[in-house]
Amino acid sequence: MQLRFVGCGDAFGSGGRLNTCFHVSGRAANFLIDCGASALPALKRLEIDRNEIDLILITHFHGDHFAGLPFVLLDAQFSRRTRPLTIAGPQGLETRLAQVMEALFEHSSKTKQRFELNVIELAPGQSQSFGGVNVTPYPVVHGESGGPHLAYRIEVEGRTLAYSADTEWTETLIPLAHGADLFIAEAYMYEKVVKNHLSLKTLEQHLPAIGAKRLVLTHMSDDMLSRLDDVPHLAAEDGMVLVF
């Protein structure tokens, strides 16, 4: 399996990083995790074929994880996509997607797609399979965004990928990432504890219990980026590719 960080930044573009969007591909699987506002130009810059993407998983409705969807969907429409596309995410996804489509491009939510579009709402603890991609959502803690906040444990082609999404420390991160081949974890701050976000030092206290085989840090603030020389873990960069 290959994971490419299309964007790994926070909401404020700290360090010049783009909004969160990860591309995962394998023998047959081809999907995105999150689709922040900068996703479409970043996908094009990296020459990732959007028409081959079957699934987009959304963790929550903040713009740096969600607001790229209208652009991706309109691009698919005007590029005459015919391949079906599934968008899955928290409860309220269908309503919130229509709202953001209308806010950015009036009448776009009512335009009949040239391709089959399926919008599926996920519930914490209820696994769902999308072809060969098995997704288990876990609840996490990240304030308000108009719907639940989800982290994902994804089993695909014999590998397990876990993603914390944006969250303060919660015990659900232990089963979420336990024994995973790759754990993508937010490390917004280096040491300071702030509401709704995770610090590296807090995360490190729990790494033995989590027991993931490989860790990569993402969604880092300027505070965290300024301390990377002191960090013994792999830190994501836009465009970085990992094989797991």
VENWOZI-V120603 format. One record per residue. N is the residue number from 1. RES is the residue in one small letter. PSI is psi in whole degrees, -180 to 180 (NA if undefined). OMEGA is omega in whole degrees, -180 to 180 (none if undefined). Layout:
n = [N N]
res = [RES RES]
psi = [PSI PSI]
omega = [OMEGA OMEGA]
This chain:
n = [1 2 3 4 5 6 7 8 9 10 11 12 13 14 15 16 17 18 19 20 21 22 23 24 25 26 27 28 29 30 31 32 33 34 35 36 37 38 39 40 41 42 43 44 45 46 47 48 49 50 51 52 53 54 55 56 57 58 59 60 61 62 63 64 65 66 67 68 69 70 71 72 73 74 75 76 77 78 79 80 81 82 83 84 85 86 87 88 89 90 91 92 93 94 95 96 97 98 99 100 101 102 103 104 105 106 107 108 109 110 111 112 113 114 115 116 117 118 119 120 121 122 123 124 125 126 127 128 129 130 131 132 133 134 135 136 137 138 139 140 141 142 143 144 145 146 147 148 149 150 151 152 153 154 155 156 157 158 159 160 161 162 163 164 165 166 167 168 169 170 171 172 173 174 175 176 177 178 179 180 181 182 183 184 185 186 187 188 189 190 191 192 193 194 195 196 197 198 199 200 201 202 203 204 205 206 207 208 209 210 211 212 213 214 215 216 217 218 219 220 221 222 223 224 225 226 227 228 229 230 231 232 233 234 235 236 237 238 239 240 241 242 243 244]
res = [m q l r f v g c g d a f g s g g r l n t c f h v s g r a a n f l i d c g a s a l p a l k r l e i d r n e i d l i l i t h f h g d h f a g l p f v l l d a q f s r r t r p l t i a g p q g l e t r l a q v m e a l f e h s s k t k q r f e l n v i e l a p g q s q s f g g v n v t p y p v v h g e s g g p h l a y r i e v e g r t l a y s a d t e w t e t l i p l a h g a d l f i a e a y m y e k v v k n h l s l k t l e q h l p a i g a k r l v l t h m s d d m l s r l d d v p h l a a e d g m v l v f]
psi = [145 136 132 130 95 -39 142 15 176 -171 -20 9 32 135 13 11 148 165 161 127 122 138 124 131 151 -150 -42 -31 144 104 165 147 117 159 72 172 -31 9 -46 -52 -33 -42 -41 -40 -38 1 41 125 106 -29 -16 -9 125 -25 139 120 127 131 -37 176 17 147 -30 2 -12 -28 -3 -13 -45 -39 -41 -41 -41 -38 -42 -41 -48 -19 6 45 141 -18 135 151 135 132 124 144 -165 163 138 -2 -46 -45 -46 -36 -44 -40 -45 -33 -46 -36 -35 -35 99 142 -3 -27 -17 -2 131 126 149 -12 162 121 122 126 118 130 132 148 139 135 -7 106 147 141 134 91 -122 14 110 123 126 115 143 140 138 177 110 40 -140 141 14 7 176 159 129 142 161 136 120 125 122 127 45 6 156 123 131 142 123 -23 -162 125 151 173 134 145 -18 -17 -22 -56 -30 -49 4 120 9 148 -34 129 115 115 136 138 73 -44 159 -52 -36 135 120 154 138 1 163 135 154 -45 -36 -46 -44 -32 -27 -1 -39 -40 -34 -47 31 148 -29 140 139 137 144 175 53 137 175 -36 -46 -43 -31 -11 11 -28 -21 3 125 4 159 131 135 151 150 133 -11 141 132 139 130 NA]
omega = [178 174 177 178 176 173 -177 -174 176 -177 -173 179 -179 -179 -178 -178 180 -179 -173 173 179 177 -179 -179 179 180 -180 -177 179 -175 175 167 -175 -173 -179 -171 -177 -170 -173 178 179 177 180 -180 -180 178 174 -177 -178 -178 179 -179 -177 -169 171 178 -179 180 180 -166 172 -171 -178 176 -167 -167 174 -175 179 -180 179 -179 177 175 178 180 -175 175 176 174 175 -179 177 179 176 172 -178 -179 -174 175 -175 -176 -176 180 -177 178 178 -180 -177 175 -178 -180 -176 -178 -174 179 -176 -179 -178 180 178 -178 173 -177 179 180 179 178 -173 180 -175 178 180 176 -179 -179 177 -178 175 -172 179 -178 -180 -172 173 179 174 178 175 -169 -176 175 -174 172 -179 179 178 176 -174 164 -175 165 -171 176 -174 175 175 180 178 179 176 179 -176 -167 178 -178 164 -179 174 -176 179 178 180 176 178 -170 -175 177 -178 175 179 177 175 -173 172 170 -172 179 177 -176 -176 177 177 -178 172 180 -175 174 180 -177 174 179 -176 178 -173 -177 178 179 180 174 176 -178 -178 -177 170 -176 -178 174 -173 177 175 178 -179 -178 -179 -176 -173 178 -180 -172 -179 -176 177 178 -178 170 178 179 -178 -180 174 173 -177 none]
